[in-house]
């Protein structure tokens, strides 16, 4: 046997791994919309998530999504990706402005513009609308090109029990409401809705309550 054979095999494996490894988010703190391997890496900073490229075609819709109707058009929403019917198949599209979805993807970044939180994933900005209890797809807010790093109240949750995107969204919302009620701190409001001197302690209490709630529902939290 050639003694160099195992070495050549290991070098080839390492090269293949380097060529297929996903790109990281923009280290400057901006949302990353670069293309990689037919998928867009575009959500939250430090937690890259692969999305199907817009314009690509699929023969079958991914499971676990929801049907969304808007202005007499039909869409399928799954994990931050949007699909529209295209003949017998489906095409990956950008969502229309003004459409509502009941939950966000499992991974997203929070940005503040004009004292209001926006949620960013897959090159799309969402804003929470309390009357509809849903997230609306909105135009990029003024100043979005120069977005700062994600707000410190971002919580990244990882399902341990195979929870669907819809279940993750519902659990996150329920735990957020519970934590906000328990601590009287709401990170979706300016300064959490508390006095400036109380922000630090109340935010820490909110994080502890939110994490405990999510962990009790079967998630790992970071």
QUIJO-V866493 format. One record per backbone hydrogen bond with DSSP energy under -0.5 kcal/mol. NH is the residue of the N-H (numbers start at 0). CO is the residue of the C=O. If there is no record, write none. Layout:
nh = {NH & NH}
co = {CO & CO}
This chain:
nh = {4 & 7 & 8 & 9 & 10 & 11 & 12 & 13 & 14 & 15 & 16 & 17 & 18 & 19 & 20 & 28 & 32 & 33 & 35 & 38 & 39 & 40 & 41 & 41 & 46 & 50 & 52 & 54 & 55 & 57 & 64 & 65 & 67 & 69 & 72 & 74 & 75 & 76 & 77 & 80 & 81 & 82 & 83 & 84 & 85 & 88 & 89 & 90 & 91 & 92 & 97 & 98 & 100 & 108 & 110 & 112 & 115 & 117 & 118 & 119 & 120 & 121 & 122 & 123 & 124 & 125 & 126 & 128 & 129 & 132 & 133 & 134 & 135 & 136 & 137 & 143 & 145 & 146 & 150 & 153 & 156 & 156 & 157 & 159 & 160 & 165 & 167 & 168 & 169 & 170 & 171 & 172 & 173 & 174 & 175 & 176 & 177 & 178 & 179 & 180 & 181 & 182 & 183 & 185 & 186 & 188 & 191 & 192 & 193 & 197 & 198 & 198 & 201 & 202 & 203 & 204 & 205 & 206 & 207 & 208 & 209 & 210 & 211 & 212 & 213 & 214 & 215 & 216 & 216 & 217 & 218 & 219 & 221}
co = {1 & 3 & 4 & 5 & 6 & 7 & 8 & 9 & 10 & 11 & 12 & 13 & 14 & 15 & 16 & 25 & 30 & 40 & 38 & 35 & 50 & 33 & 39 & 48 & 43 & 39 & 37 & 91 & 52 & 89 & 61 & 76 & 74 & 72 & 69 & 67 & 82 & 65 & 80 & 77 & 92 & 75 & 90 & 73 & 88 & 85 & 57 & 83 & 55 & 81 & 136 & 95 & 134 & 119 & 117 & 115 & 112 & 110 & 125 & 108 & 123 & 41 & 41 & 120 & 137 & 118 & 135 & 133 & 127 & 128 & 128 & 100 & 126 & 98 & 124 & 140 & 142 & 143 & 109 & 150 & 105 & 154 & 219 & 217 & 217 & 63 & 163 & 164 & 165 & 166 & 167 & 168 & 169 & 170 & 171 & 172 & 173 & 174 & 175 & 176 & 177 & 178 & 179 & 191 & 184 & 185 & 188 & 189 & 190 & 194 & 194 & 195 & 197 & 198 & 199 & 200 & 201 & 202 & 203 & 204 & 205 & 206 & 207 & 208 & 209 & 210 & 211 & 212 & 213 & 214 & 213 & 157 & 155}
